[in-house]
Amino acid sequence: MLLRIIFFALVVAFTTNTHAAVRLGIDVLEAQGFAPLAGKRVGLVTNQTGVNSAGTKTRVVLKKNVKLVMLFSPEHGIDGTVLAGKYVATRRDSVTGLEVCSLYGPTRKPTAEMLKGVDVLVYDMQDIGVRCYTYISTMVKCMEACGENGVEFVVLDRPNPLGGVRVEGPGIEERWRSFVGQLPVPFVHGMTAGELAKMANAKGWCGARCKLTVVPMEGWSREQTWIDTGLRWVQTSPNIPRAQSVAYYAATGIYGSLEGSGFDVGIGTHEPFQIAGMYRADGAAFTARLREAGISAAPYAREEFSGARLTLSAKSDVNLAGINVHLLAAAQRERSGSIFARYKNADNIFWKIYGSTDIRAAIEKNVNPSSIIEGWKSGVEKFRAARAGYLLY
């Protein structure tokens, strides 16, 4: 009997702790009786992350309650299974039977033809709070297209998994803005999709301004990271399988973008972005340099790669974006020549993700990583002040 009581108590505790404390934008829209969409022909930009707090797909909810006429999908496709950077084809959705127009194929912005017969375009996808993740770029391109074609734009807001307080990392120079860095915000920006949409529309970052409506969440505060929301995590892309993956992506995504340099961040393993190393490195020495900086790490080795296995979370005190710099510095110590030696082409992805080329000279001269990170402070504080008027929570 005692065991049954204990089991029941554990079940109750688990249910209580995992019950969603946050009502998503789609939940609030449902509670409103879908009033902003009443009588309108609706297009929806979504993927597998577009679900309500009960786990029902947003496209299913809208199909039952409004005149949903078209779907649009981002990088990784509507089911989130296509690998990063790979072409996404336009196809028929097996769930709703509607056509899914690809926004990661021949175009990354809805064309006028795609928007014919659409009165309002709704956006509902889970972002991860890091500038180079392309779902926000898709949102911005959709806002621009709506502004050009007289279509309303509605954002169903969702939490920033890293919370709304943490703002870190380098800004981005105008010449390096691209689809992997569409907005001039710090690498870790601490804003929700709805807040970014408001700021981008007001500042003209989208080009043509659109008629924007943001349906905010209820119950979310800036101090909450994903674990605090009670919401179930839906894999946002093949290499962000768990909510914990987001913090690791923030910590190693810049480092891992130095393609063609023999770097390893665990892509293709069960711990993507949780390990960081390089070809034939001294894993013990690599790890020791990180530990000296207060980063929790242990040596790892796989095949001919070695380096550090990180331990961190969205609540870690360490500057997540700054870990990338410590990794680059540790990698430079492992090489006789520059780790940037292959980066001569102005189109290289690393500069677009980091946001400038300034870091190259600093890393090659073995400048203390803490000094580089400190150099971000002014830009971060300016951004905090600039974003204040667009915050919803």
Order of alpha helices (4+ residues) and beta strands (2+ residues): alpha-alpha-beta-alpha-beta-beta-beta-beta-alpha-beta-alpha-beta-alpha-alpha-beta-beta-alpha-beta-beta-alpha-alpha-alpha-alpha-alpha
